[in-house]
Amino acid sequence: MQTAQVAGAPVRMNQSQLDLMLDAHERFATGRPGGRRLSLKFANLNGLDLSGRVLTDADLSGCSFEGAVMTTLRAPAFKCAAHLSTVVKTPVDSTI
């Protein structure tokens, strides 16, 4: 597994490094040859583009995503169903 951590210090990724790792993870997630599960514990992903990438089963524990682009993330419906929420019109107490 790829790990982006050296002696507890976060490693800064650049976009091309991340893209190579995400390509390999997408092959892993879709069962294609040459895939590897992505494990980027505590990586500095600030300002990088993860939009539209398959992150199913990726380990991004402790990563920093400040300013990262993370739109249109895809995951199987059964993984998302547990996280769906219902909007409820509830008054907000602004005096707190």
BELQUI-V539713 format. One record per residue. N is the residue number from 1. SS is DSSP state (H for helix, E for strand, C for the rest). OMEGA is omega as a letter, one per 30 degrees, with the letter a starting at -180 (none if undefined). Layout:
# BELQUI-V539713
N_SS_OMEGA / N_SS_OMEGA
This chain:
# BELQUI-V539713
1_C_l / 2_E_l / 3_C_a / 4_C_l / 5_E_l / 6_E_l / 7_C_l / 8_C_a / 9_E_l / 10_E_l / 11_C_l / 12_E_l / 13_C_l / 14_C_a / 15_H_a / 16_H_l / 17_H_a / 18_H_l / 19_H_l / 20_H_l / 21_H_l / 22_H_l / 23_H_l / 24_H_l / 25_H_l / 26_H_l / 27_H_l / 28_H_a / 29_H_a / 30_C_l / 31_C_l / 32_C_l / 33_C_l / 34_C_a / 35_C_l / 36_C_l / 37_C_a / 38_E_l / 39_E_a / 40_C_a / 41_C_l / 42_C_l / 43_C_l / 44_E_a / 45_C_a / 46_C_l / 47_C_a / 48_C_a / 49_E_l / 50_C_a / 51_C_l / 52_C_a / 53_C_l / 54_E_a / 55_C_l / 56_C_l / 57_C_l / 58_C_l / 59_E_l / 60_C_a / 61_C_l / 62_C_a / 63_C_l / 64_E_a / 65_C_a / 66_C_l / 67_C_l / 68_C_l / 69_E_a / 70_C_l / 71_C_l / 72_C_l / 73_C_a / 74_E_l / 75_C_l / 76_C_a / 77_H_a / 78_H_l / 79_H_a / 80_H_a / 81_H_a / 82_H_a / 83_H_l / 84_C_l / 85_C_l / 86_C_l / 87_C_a / 88_C_l / 89_C_a / 90_C_l / 91_C_l / 92_C_l / 93_C_a / 94_C_a / 95_C_a / 96_C_none
